[in-house]
Each structure stands twice: as C-alpha cells, then as structure tokens.
Amino acid sequence: LPRILGVLLICAGIGYVATSATSLLFPGYSNSVFRAAAVAGGLGEGGTMLWLIVMGAKEQPVHAAA
C-alpha cells in the first residue's frame, strides 16, 4: 500500500481512540472530534478499499513443507 494510505489509517485509529476518550471525558466536544475523526477514517479506509479493488492483493507463493 502507498505510504499515505498507511498514515491515514493510523490517523483513523487514533481518531477512534480520541472519539471514545472525548465522549467520556469531554462530552461537549465529542461531536467536533467525531467529525474530524470521520474525515480521516473515511479517507484512509475508503482509499485502502479502493486501492485493493483496483490494484488487488499480491498472491503469496505456497511453500511445500520439507
């Protein structure tokens, strides 16, 4: 996968944690944090799905047991 998709997926994971923590600790800000996390999550996860549909996953060679 391209490096930018990996970075966006990391940001999405951090966004999930931030959304959960914000809703517990600062409920008034949870809507704003959710919107920011949704953007990163949508770009990262959507881009990864599109990449896999277009480029596909590489087949791994099967190794025979010795």
PyMOL Python script that loads the backbone (N, CA, C, O; Angstrom):
from pymol import cmd

cmd.read_pdbstr("""\
ATOM      1  N   LEU A   1       0.834  -1.188   0.000  1.00  0.00           N
ATOM      2  CA  LEU A   1       0.000   0.000   0.000  1.00  0.00           C
ATOM      3  C   LEU A   1       0.872   1.243   0.000  1.00  0.00           C
ATOM      4  O   LEU A   1       1.975   1.229   0.548  1.00  0.00           O
ATOM      5  N   PRO A   2       0.400   2.292  -0.595  1.00  0.00           N
ATOM      6  CA  PRO A   2       1.164   3.537  -0.544  1.00  0.00           C
ATOM      7  C   PRO A   2       1.277   4.052   0.891  1.00  0.00           C
ATOM      8  O   PRO A   2       0.409   3.818   1.733  1.00  0.00           O
ATOM      9  N   ARG A   3       2.341   4.739   1.128  1.00  0.00           N
ATOM     10  CA  ARG A   3       2.632   5.242   2.474  1.00  0.00           C
ATOM     11  C   ARG A   3       1.536   6.180   2.985  1.00  0.00           C
ATOM     12  O   ARG A   3       1.214   6.163   4.173  1.00  0.00           O
ATOM     13  N   ILE A   4       0.967   6.990   2.105  1.00  0.00           N
ATOM     14  CA  ILE A   4      -0.045   7.950   2.540  1.00  0.00           C
ATOM     15  C   ILE A   4      -1.291   7.234   3.062  1.00  0.00           C
ATOM     16  O   ILE A   4      -1.930   7.709   4.001  1.00  0.00           O
ATOM     17  N   LEU A   5      -1.640   6.099   2.461  1.00  0.00           N
ATOM     18  CA  LEU A   5      -2.794   5.348   2.964  1.00  0.00           C
ATOM     19  C   LEU A   5      -2.504   4.772   4.341  1.00  0.00           C
ATOM     20  O   LEU A   5      -3.386   4.730   5.197  1.00  0.00           O
ATOM     21  N   GLY A   6      -1.283   4.333   4.554  1.00  0.00           N
ATOM     22  CA  GLY A   6      -0.903   3.838   5.875  1.00  0.00           C
ATOM     23  C   GLY A   6      -0.986   4.924   6.928  1.00  0.00           C
ATOM     24  O   GLY A   6      -1.446   4.683   8.044  1.00  0.00           O
ATOM     25  N   VAL A   7      -0.541   6.116   6.576  1.00  0.00           N
ATOM     26  CA  VAL A   7      -0.601   7.241   7.516  1.00  0.00           C
ATOM     27  C   VAL A   7      -2.053   7.596   7.817  1.00  0.00           C
ATOM     28  O   VAL A   7      -2.399   7.869   8.966  1.00  0.00           O
ATOM     29  N   LEU A   8      -2.904   7.594   6.793  1.00  0.00           N
ATOM     30  CA  LEU A   8      -4.314   7.895   7.013  1.00  0.00           C
ATOM     31  C   LEU A   8      -4.990   6.829   7.871  1.00  0.00           C
ATOM     32  O   LEU A   8      -5.861   7.151   8.679  1.00  0.00           O
ATOM     33  N   LEU A   9      -4.608   5.581   7.709  1.00  0.00           N
ATOM     34  CA  LEU A   9      -5.172   4.523   8.549  1.00  0.00           C
ATOM     35  C   LEU A   9      -4.723   4.663  10.001  1.00  0.00           C
ATOM     36  O   LEU A   9      -5.496   4.394  10.921  1.00  0.00           O
ATOM     37  N   ILE A  10      -3.485   5.079  10.204  1.00  0.00           N
ATOM     38  CA  ILE A  10      -3.008   5.336  11.569  1.00  0.00           C
ATOM     39  C   ILE A  10      -3.791   6.493  12.177  1.00  0.00           C
ATOM     40  O   ILE A  10      -4.191   6.432  13.339  1.00  0.00           O
ATOM     41  N   CYS A  11      -4.007   7.540  11.397  1.00  0.00           N
ATOM     42  CA  CYS A  11      -4.805   8.677  11.880  1.00  0.00           C
ATOM     43  C   CYS A  11      -6.234   8.258  12.201  1.00  0.00           C
ATOM     44  O   CYS A  11      -6.826   8.754  13.159  1.00  0.00           O
ATOM     45  N   ALA A  12      -6.783   7.357  11.413  1.00  0.00           N
ATOM     46  CA  ALA A  12      -8.134   6.868  11.686  1.00  0.00           C
ATOM     47  C   ALA A  12      -8.179   6.100  12.997  1.00  0.00           C
ATOM     48  O   ALA A  12      -9.121   6.256  13.774  1.00  0.00           O
ATOM     49  N   GLY A  13      -7.180   5.279  13.249  1.00  0.00           N
ATOM     50  CA  GLY A  13      -7.125   4.547  14.515  1.00  0.00           C
ATOM     51  C   GLY A  13      -7.002   5.480  15.710  1.00  0.00           C
ATOM     52  O   GLY A  13      -7.654   5.279  16.734  1.00  0.00           O
ATOM     53  N   ILE A  14      -6.166   6.494  15.573  1.00  0.00           N
ATOM     54  CA  ILE A  14      -6.039   7.487  16.639  1.00  0.00           C
ATOM     55  C   ILE A  14      -7.350   8.243  16.807  1.00  0.00           C
ATOM     56  O   ILE A  14      -7.728   8.598  17.924  1.00  0.00           O
ATOM     57  N   GLY A  15      -8.035   8.486  15.711  1.00  0.00           N
ATOM     58  CA  GLY A  15      -9.323   9.168  15.762  1.00  0.00           C
ATOM     59  C   GLY A  15     -10.378   8.378  16.508  1.00  0.00           C
ATOM     60  O   GLY A  15     -11.188   8.953  17.235  1.00  0.00           O
ATOM     61  N   TYR A  16     -10.377   7.044  16.333  1.00  0.00           N
ATOM     62  CA  TYR A  16     -11.324   6.196  17.065  1.00  0.00           C
ATOM     63  C   TYR A  16     -11.079   6.296  18.569  1.00  0.00           C
ATOM     64  O   TYR A  16     -12.019   6.410  19.355  1.00  0.00           O
ATOM     65  N   VAL A  17      -9.818   6.253  18.953  1.00  0.00           N
ATOM     66  CA  VAL A  17      -9.478   6.364  20.377  1.00  0.00           C
ATOM     67  C   VAL A  17      -9.834   7.755  20.898  1.00  0.00           C
ATOM     68  O   VAL A  17     -10.379   7.885  21.994  1.00  0.00           O
ATOM     69  N   ALA A  18      -9.531   8.786  20.125  1.00  0.00           N
ATOM     70  CA  ALA A  18      -9.834  10.151  20.548  1.00  0.00           C
ATOM     71  C   ALA A  18     -11.338  10.372  20.690  1.00  0.00           C
ATOM     72  O   ALA A  18     -11.787  11.052  21.613  1.00  0.00           O
ATOM     73  N   THR A  19     -12.110   9.797  19.776  1.00  0.00           N
ATOM     74  CA  THR A  19     -13.563   9.930  19.859  1.00  0.00           C
ATOM     75  C   THR A  19     -14.101   9.277  21.121  1.00  0.00           C
ATOM     76  O   THR A  19     -14.949   9.846  21.808  1.00  0.00           O
ATOM     77  N   SER A  20     -13.609   8.087  21.426  1.00  0.00           N
ATOM     78  CA  SER A  20     -14.062   7.390  22.630  1.00  0.00           C
ATOM     79  C   SER A  20     -13.667   8.143  23.892  1.00  0.00           C
ATOM     80  O   SER A  20     -14.479   8.307  24.802  1.00  0.00           O
ATOM     81  N   ALA A  21     -12.429   8.599  23.947  1.00  0.00           N
ATOM     82  CA  ALA A  21     -11.956   9.309  25.132  1.00  0.00           C
ATOM     83  C   ALA A  21     -12.676  10.645  25.304  1.00  0.00           C
ATOM     84  O   ALA A  21     -13.003  11.040  26.423  1.00  0.00           O
ATOM     85  N   THR A  22     -12.918  11.332  24.202  1.00  0.00           N
ATOM     86  CA  THR A  22     -13.582  12.626  24.287  1.00  0.00           C
ATOM     87  C   THR A  22     -15.028  12.479  24.759  1.00  0.00           C
ATOM     88  O   THR A  22     -15.511  13.288  25.551  1.00  0.00           O
ATOM     89  N   SER A  23     -15.712  11.454  24.276  1.00  0.00           N
ATOM     90  CA  SER A  23     -17.099  11.282  24.700  1.00  0.00           C
ATOM     91  C   SER A  23     -17.198  10.946  26.183  1.00  0.00           C
ATOM     92  O   SER A  23     -18.214  11.237  26.815  1.00  0.00           O
ATOM     93  N   LEU A  24     -16.155  10.336  26.746  1.00  0.00           N
ATOM     94  CA  LEU A  24     -16.153  10.038  28.179  1.00  0.00           C
ATOM     95  C   LEU A  24     -15.690  11.231  29.019  1.00  0.00           C
ATOM     96  O   LEU A  24     -16.273  11.516  30.066  1.00  0.00           O
ATOM     97  N   LEU A  25     -14.656  11.920  28.569  1.00  0.00           N
ATOM     98  CA  LEU A  25     -14.048  12.971  29.380  1.00  0.00           C
ATOM     99  C   LEU A  25     -14.619  14.367  29.109  1.00  0.00           C
ATOM    100  O   LEU A  25     -14.801  15.153  30.039  1.00  0.00           O
ATOM    101  N   PHE A  26     -14.899  14.674  27.853  1.00  0.00           N
ATOM    102  CA  PHE A  26     -15.391  15.999  27.465  1.00  0.00           C
ATOM    103  C   PHE A  26     -16.585  15.843  26.535  1.00  0.00           C
ATOM    104  O   PHE A  26     -16.442  16.047  25.329  1.00  0.00           O
ATOM    105  N   PRO A  27     -17.743  15.494  27.046  1.00  0.00           N
ATOM    106  CA  PRO A  27     -18.894  15.212  26.175  1.00  0.00           C
ATOM    107  C   PRO A  27     -19.312  16.387  25.289  1.00  0.00           C
ATOM    108  O   PRO A  27     -19.904  16.167  24.232  1.00  0.00           O
ATOM    109  N   GLY A  28     -19.030  17.596  25.679  1.00  0.00           N
ATOM    110  CA  GLY A  28     -19.403  18.749  24.881  1.00  0.00           C
ATOM    111  C   GLY A  28     -18.634  18.858  23.571  1.00  0.00           C
ATOM    112  O   GLY A  28     -19.120  19.459  22.613  1.00  0.00           O
ATOM    113  N   TYR A  29     -17.454  18.288  23.526  1.00  0.00           N
ATOM    114  CA  TYR A  29     -16.606  18.366  22.330  1.00  0.00           C
ATOM    115  C   TYR A  29     -16.663  17.102  21.469  1.00  0.00           C
ATOM    116  O   TYR A  29     -15.992  17.023  20.440  1.00  0.00           O
ATOM    117  N   SER A  30     -17.444  16.134  21.875  1.00  0.00           N
ATOM    118  CA  SER A  30     -17.429  14.845  21.178  1.00  0.00           C
ATOM    119  C   SER A  30     -17.890  14.965  19.726  1.00  0.00           C
ATOM    120  O   SER A  30     -17.386  14.245  18.863  1.00  0.00           O
ATOM    121  N   ASN A  31     -18.830  15.851  19.443  1.00  0.00           N
ATOM    122  CA  ASN A  31     -19.313  15.999  18.070  1.00  0.00           C
ATOM    123  C   ASN A  31     -18.227  16.543  17.150  1.00  0.00           C
ATOM    124  O   ASN A  31     -18.093  16.081  16.017  1.00  0.00           O
ATOM    125  N   SER A  32     -17.454  17.512  17.614  1.00  0.00           N
ATOM    126  CA  SER A  32     -16.374  18.080  16.798  1.00  0.00           C
ATOM    127  C   SER A  32     -15.270  17.068  16.541  1.00  0.00           C
ATOM    128  O   SER A  32     -14.757  16.968  15.426  1.00  0.00           O
ATOM    129  N   VAL A  33     -14.908  16.320  17.575  1.00  0.00           N
ATOM    130  CA  VAL A  33     -13.851  15.314  17.430  1.00  0.00           C
ATOM    131  C   VAL A  33     -14.325  14.195  16.524  1.00  0.00           C
ATOM    132  O   VAL A  33     -13.547  13.673  15.726  1.00  0.00           O
ATOM    133  N   PHE A  34     -15.595  13.819  16.636  1.00  0.00           N
ATOM    134  CA  PHE A  34     -16.137  12.766  15.776  1.00  0.00           C
ATOM    135  C   PHE A  34     -16.066  13.163  14.312  1.00  0.00           C
ATOM    136  O   PHE A  34     -15.728  12.338  13.463  1.00  0.00           O
ATOM    137  N   ARG A  35     -16.382  14.418  14.004  1.00  0.00           N
ATOM    138  CA  ARG A  35     -16.334  14.875  12.606  1.00  0.00           C
ATOM    139  C   ARG A  35     -14.913  14.818  12.060  1.00  0.00           C
ATOM    140  O   ARG A  35     -14.702  14.373  10.932  1.00  0.00           O
ATOM    141  N   ALA A  36     -13.946  15.258  12.840  1.00  0.00           N
ATOM    142  CA  ALA A  36     -12.548  15.223  12.384  1.00  0.00           C
ATOM    143  C   ALA A  36     -12.070  13.784  12.209  1.00  0.00           C
ATOM    144  O   ALA A  36     -11.357  13.476  11.253  1.00  0.00           O
ATOM    145  N   ALA A  37     -12.460  12.907  13.124  1.00  0.00           N
ATOM    146  CA  ALA A  37     -12.055  11.504  13.029  1.00  0.00           C
ATOM    147  C   ALA A  37     -12.738  10.822  11.849  1.00  0.00           C
ATOM    148  O   ALA A  37     -12.153   9.938  11.224  1.00  0.00           O
ATOM    149  N   ALA A  38     -13.958  11.220  11.542  1.00  0.00           N
ATOM    150  CA  ALA A  38     -14.679  10.618  10.421  1.00  0.00           C
ATOM    151  C   ALA A  38     -14.021  10.964   9.089  1.00  0.00           C
ATOM    152  O   ALA A  38     -14.017  10.148   8.167  1.00  0.00           O
ATOM    153  N   VAL A  39     -13.471  12.162   8.987  1.00  0.00           N
ATOM    154  CA  VAL A  39     -12.782  12.550   7.749  1.00  0.00           C
ATOM    155  C   VAL A  39     -11.543  11.688   7.552  1.00  0.00           C
ATOM    156  O   VAL A  39     -11.336  11.137   6.471  1.00  0.00           O
ATOM    157  N   ALA A  40     -10.720  11.567   8.583  1.00  0.00           N
ATOM    158  CA  ALA A  40      -9.502  10.757   8.472  1.00  0.00           C
ATOM    159  C   ALA A  40      -9.853   9.291   8.242  1.00  0.00           C
ATOM    160  O   ALA A  40      -9.215   8.618   7.432  1.00  0.00           O
ATOM    161  N   GLY A  41     -10.854   8.801   8.945  1.00  0.00           N
ATOM    162  CA  GLY A  41     -11.263   7.412   8.774  1.00  0.00           C
ATOM    163  C   GLY A  41     -11.816   7.142   7.391  1.00  0.00           C
ATOM    164  O   GLY A  41     -11.517   6.113   6.784  1.00  0.00           O
ATOM    165  N   GLY A  42     -12.619   8.060   6.897  1.00  0.00           N
ATOM    166  CA  GLY A  42     -13.199   7.881   5.566  1.00  0.00           C
ATOM    167  C   GLY A  42     -12.156   7.894   4.471  1.00  0.00           C
ATOM    168  O   GLY A  42     -12.212   7.090   3.539  1.00  0.00           O
ATOM    169  N   LEU A  43     -11.205   8.807   4.581  1.00  0.00           N
ATOM    170  CA  LEU A  43     -10.148   8.870   3.568  1.00  0.00           C
ATOM    171  C   LEU A  43      -9.237   7.651   3.628  1.00  0.00           C
ATOM    172  O   LEU A  43      -8.903   7.066   2.597  1.00  0.00           O
ATOM    173  N   GLY A  44      -8.837   7.273   4.834  1.00  0.00           N
ATOM    174  CA  GLY A  44      -7.921   6.142   4.976  1.00  0.00           C
ATOM    175  C   GLY A  44      -8.554   4.812   4.615  1.00  0.00           C
ATOM    176  O   GLY A  44      -7.986   4.034   3.848  1.00  0.00           O
ATOM    177  N   GLU A  45      -9.722   4.553   5.164  1.00  0.00           N
ATOM    178  CA  GLU A  45     -10.369   3.271   4.913  1.00  0.00           C
ATOM    179  C   GLU A  45     -10.932   3.191   3.496  1.00  0.00           C
ATOM    180  O   GLU A  45     -10.829   2.153   2.843  1.00  0.00           O
ATOM    181  N   GLY A  46     -11.522   4.277   3.024  1.00  0.00           N
ATOM    182  CA  GLY A  46     -12.041   4.288   1.659  1.00  0.00           C
ATOM    183  C   GLY A  46     -10.935   4.179   0.623  1.00  0.00           C
ATOM    184  O   GLY A  46     -11.073   3.473  -0.376  1.00  0.00           O
ATOM    185  N   GLY A  47      -9.842   4.881   0.866  1.00  0.00           N
ATOM    186  CA  GLY A  47      -8.705   4.795  -0.048  1.00  0.00           C
ATOM    187  C   GLY A  47      -8.079   3.413  -0.084  1.00  0.00           C
ATOM    188  O   GLY A  47      -7.665   2.936  -1.141  1.00  0.00           O
ATOM    189  N   THR A  48      -8.012   2.775   1.073  1.00  0.00           N
ATOM    190  CA  THR A  48      -7.459   1.419   1.125  1.00  0.00           C
ATOM    191  C   THR A  48      -8.352   0.432   0.389  1.00  0.00           C
ATOM    192  O   THR A  48      -7.857  -0.427  -0.341  1.00  0.00           O
ATOM    193  N   MET A  49      -9.663   0.547   0.576  1.00  0.00           N
ATOM    194  CA  MET A  49     -10.581  -0.341  -0.147  1.00  0.00           C
ATOM    195  C   MET A  49     -10.477  -0.129  -1.650  1.00  0.00           C
ATOM    196  O   MET A  49     -10.454  -1.091  -2.418  1.00  0.00           O
ATOM    197  N   LEU A  50     -10.416   1.129  -2.069  1.00  0.00           N
ATOM    198  CA  LEU A  50     -10.288   1.417  -3.492  1.00  0.00           C
ATOM    199  C   LEU A  50      -8.970   0.883  -4.046  1.00  0.00           C
ATOM    200  O   LEU A  50      -8.937   0.340  -5.150  1.00  0.00           O
ATOM    201  N   TRP A  51      -7.884   1.034  -3.287  1.00  0.00           N
ATOM    202  CA  TRP A  51      -6.576   0.527  -3.708  1.00  0.00           C
ATOM    203  C   TRP A  51      -6.624  -0.989  -3.893  1.00  0.00           C
ATOM    204  O   TRP A  51      -6.101  -1.515  -4.876  1.00  0.00           O
ATOM    205  N   LEU A  52      -7.252  -1.690  -2.947  1.00  0.00           N
ATOM    206  CA  LEU A  52      -7.316  -3.146  -3.040  1.00  0.00           C
ATOM    207  C   LEU A  52      -8.213  -3.596  -4.189  1.00  0.00           C
ATOM    208  O   LEU A  52      -7.950  -4.628  -4.808  1.00  0.00           O
ATOM    209  N   ILE A  53      -9.261  -2.843  -4.481  1.00  0.00           N
ATOM    210  CA  ILE A  53     -10.131  -3.201  -5.602  1.00  0.00           C
ATOM    211  C   ILE A  53      -9.394  -3.004  -6.921  1.00  0.00           C
ATOM    212  O   ILE A  53      -9.468  -3.858  -7.805  1.00  0.00           O
ATOM    213  N   VAL A  54      -8.688  -1.895  -7.062  1.00  0.00           N
ATOM    214  CA  VAL A  54      -8.021  -1.579  -8.326  1.00  0.00           C
ATOM    215  C   VAL A  54      -6.744  -2.392  -8.500  1.00  0.00           C
ATOM    216  O   VAL A  54      -6.546  -3.038  -9.529  1.00  0.00           O
ATOM    217  N   MET A  55      -5.878  -2.355  -7.487  1.00  0.00           N
ATOM    218  CA  MET A  55      -4.568  -2.993  -7.619  1.00  0.00           C
ATOM    219  C   MET A  55      -4.592  -4.457  -7.210  1.00  0.00           C
ATOM    220  O   MET A  55      -3.825  -5.262  -7.738  1.00  0.00           O
ATOM    221  N   GLY A  56      -5.460  -4.805  -6.281  1.00  0.00           N
ATOM    222  CA  GLY A  56      -5.543  -6.178  -5.802  1.00  0.00           C
ATOM    223  C   GLY A  56      -4.421  -6.513  -4.837  1.00  0.00           C
ATOM    224  O   GLY A  56      -3.432  -5.788  -4.726  1.00  0.00           O
ATOM    225  N   ALA A  57      -4.595  -7.606  -4.155  1.00  0.00           N
ATOM    226  CA  ALA A  57      -3.571  -8.089  -3.236  1.00  0.00           C
ATOM    227  C   ALA A  57      -2.648  -9.036  -4.001  1.00  0.00           C
ATOM    228  O   ALA A  57      -3.092  -9.766  -4.887  1.00  0.00           O
ATOM    229  N   LYS A  58      -1.379  -9.018  -3.658  1.00  0.00           N
ATOM    230  CA  LYS A  58      -0.429  -9.901  -4.328  1.00  0.00           C
ATOM    231  C   LYS A  58      -0.556 -11.312  -3.771  1.00  0.00           C
ATOM    232  O   LYS A  58      -0.707 -11.506  -2.565  1.00  0.00           O
ATOM    233  N   GLU A  59      -0.494 -12.288  -4.662  1.00  0.00           N
ATOM    234  CA  GLU A  59      -0.546 -13.680  -4.218  1.00  0.00           C
ATOM    235  C   GLU A  59       0.764 -14.052  -3.555  1.00  0.00           C
ATOM    236  O   GLU A  59       1.838 -13.698  -4.042  1.00  0.00           O
ATOM    237  N   GLN A  60       0.676 -14.756  -2.460  1.00  0.00           N
ATOM    238  CA  GLN A  60       1.851 -15.239  -1.767  1.00  0.00           C
ATOM    239  C   GLN A  60       2.173 -16.648  -2.266  1.00  0.00           C
ATOM    240  O   GLN A  60       1.268 -17.475  -2.385  1.00  0.00           O
ATOM    241  N   PRO A  61       3.434 -16.935  -2.559  1.00  0.00           N
ATOM    242  CA  PRO A  61       3.780 -18.286  -3.009  1.00  0.00           C
ATOM    243  C   PRO A  61       3.572 -19.303  -1.889  1.00  0.00           C
ATOM    244  O   PRO A  61       3.806 -19.019  -0.715  1.00  0.00           O
ATOM    245  N   VAL A  62       3.131 -20.485  -2.281  1.00  0.00           N
ATOM    246  CA  VAL A  62       2.912 -21.544  -1.311  1.00  0.00           C
ATOM    247  C   VAL A  62       4.202 -22.353  -1.207  1.00  0.00           C
ATOM    248  O   VAL A  62       4.722 -22.840  -2.210  1.00  0.00           O
ATOM    249  N   HIS A  63       4.710 -22.490   0.011  1.00  0.00           N
ATOM    250  CA  HIS A  63       5.936 -23.234   0.224  1.00  0.00           C
ATOM    251  C   HIS A  63       5.582 -24.624   0.719  1.00  0.00           C
ATOM    252  O   HIS A  63       4.785 -24.785   1.643  1.00  0.00           O
ATOM    253  N   ALA A  64       6.185 -25.625   0.094  1.00  0.00           N
ATOM    254  CA  ALA A  64       5.948 -27.016   0.495  1.00  0.00           C
ATOM    255  C   ALA A  64       6.734 -27.304   1.775  1.00  0.00           C
ATOM    256  O   ALA A  64       7.863 -26.839   1.938  1.00  0.00           O
ATOM    257  N   ALA A  65       6.137 -28.062   2.666  1.00  0.00           N
ATOM    258  CA  ALA A  65       6.814 -28.427   3.912  1.00  0.00           C
ATOM    259  C   ALA A  65       7.942 -29.416   3.595  1.00  0.00           C
ATOM    260  O   ALA A  65       7.758 -30.349   2.813  1.00  0.00           O
ATOM    261  N   ALA A  66       9.094 -29.203   4.201  1.00  0.00           N
ATOM    262  CA  ALA A  66      10.250 -30.060   3.913  1.00  0.00           C
ATOM    263  C   ALA A  66      10.309 -31.237   4.830  1.00  0.00           C
ATOM    264  O   ALA A  66      11.220 -32.058   4.724  1.00  0.00           O
TER     265      ALA A  66
END
""", "prot")
cmd.dss("prot")
cmd.show_as("cartoon", "prot")
cmd.util.cbc("prot")
cmd.orient("prot")
